[in-house]
Amino acid sequence: MFDQLTEIIVNYVEVQKEDIKPESRFIEDLGFTSFDFMSMLGEIEDEMDVEIDQEEVVNIRTVQEAVDYLSKLA
């Protein structure tokens, strides 16, 4: 799940895949804007065939939190 998510992340921000760590924060560390983040969520929904709850997404700040959340959906 982590590798799959990092593949998607590099499409949205200027960061190398090997620089993305579980503790990386989307906005502070990876440079996401709110728009980038929401666009990425749409791609995740399509790629992983899941439905992301917009109210729960506001609590996701790190890559690991996203992995944990997506793992519950799968």
N, C-alpha and C positions, 0 to 999 in steps of 0.2 A: 504493500500500500504506500509506503514512504517513497519508494522509487517511482511509482506511478504518479504520485503527487508532484515530485520534483520535476518530472518530465513536463508536466503542465505548467508549473511555476516559471520555468525558464522561458516560456513563450510570452510571459507578461512583463517581466522585469529584466534588467541588465545584470544578471548574476550567473555565475558558473554553477553548474549542477553540483560539483564537489564542494562548493562553498555553502550549500544549504544544509543546515544542521537541524536536528529535531527541535532544538531550543530557539531557532531563528524566529524572530517576530516578523510578521508580514509587513507591517508598516515601518517600524523603526529600523529593522535590520535589512530587510530585502527591498525596501523602497516602494512598496505598493501604495497606490492611491486608492481611495474608496471605490472609484470606478473600475480600476484594474481588478480589485478584489471581487467585486460583484460580477464582473465579466468572467473571471476565472471560475467562480462558483457555477455559472451557467454552463461552462465547458465541462466541469466536473460532473454535473448532473447528466449531461449528454454522454460523456465518455464512460461513466461508471453506472449509468442507468439507476440513479438514486434521486430522491427528492429531498432537497435541503430545506430545513425549516428556517426561514429568515429570522425568526425571533431567537433561535438558538445560536445562529451564526455570529451574533454580536459578541458572544462570549469567547469566540475563537481568536486567539492572538498569536499563537505559535504554530509552527508546522506540525509538531507532535499533537497538539490539541486538535488540529484538523484531521490528522491520521486517526486519532482515537474516535472522533465523531463519525468519520466515514466508515470506520470498522464496525461501528454499531449499526449502521444503515445497511451494510452489505449482507 
